[in-house]
Amino acid sequence: MSISGPTDRVVPTGETVQYLCRAVPTVELEDPLTLLWVKENEDLPPGRCNDDGEGRLQISQVQPVDSGVYICVATAGAFINTAKATLAVGAVVDNREPPQKRLPASCKAPTTARPRIPVSFWSSSRCF
């Protein structure tokens, strides 16, 4: 069987998060298809979690302790497939590099016509 979803999420504390998971048999199955959510190495958050049994997991009022890997488990008899998503709760860390200071640059465009026209623009000290 093939399984799709869920996607990784980064959310602030107190939000409600929903994960969706879908499974489709790739062969004819005699057993019913079931979907179940688990948290890797831990229990699902008690009292704030709802697994509808059809691929939707909702976690209300998420806390940093809820951060971790959530796994959708699809089973049909002896067939088992899983999909994982990471939840990160709390402050969002921006790991991007700071923007570079832009310096004025001056380039002369080569032309065959006279006069030559100087071209000036802002770049990160490179001419294009």
Buried (B, 14 or more C-beta within 10 A) or exposed (E): BEBEBBEEBEBEEEEEBEBBBBBEEEEEEEEEBEBBBBBEEEEBBEEBBEBEEEBBBBBBEBEEEBBBBBBBBBBBEEBEBBBEBBBBBBEEEEEEEEEEEEEEBEEEEEEEEEEEEEEEEEEEEEEE
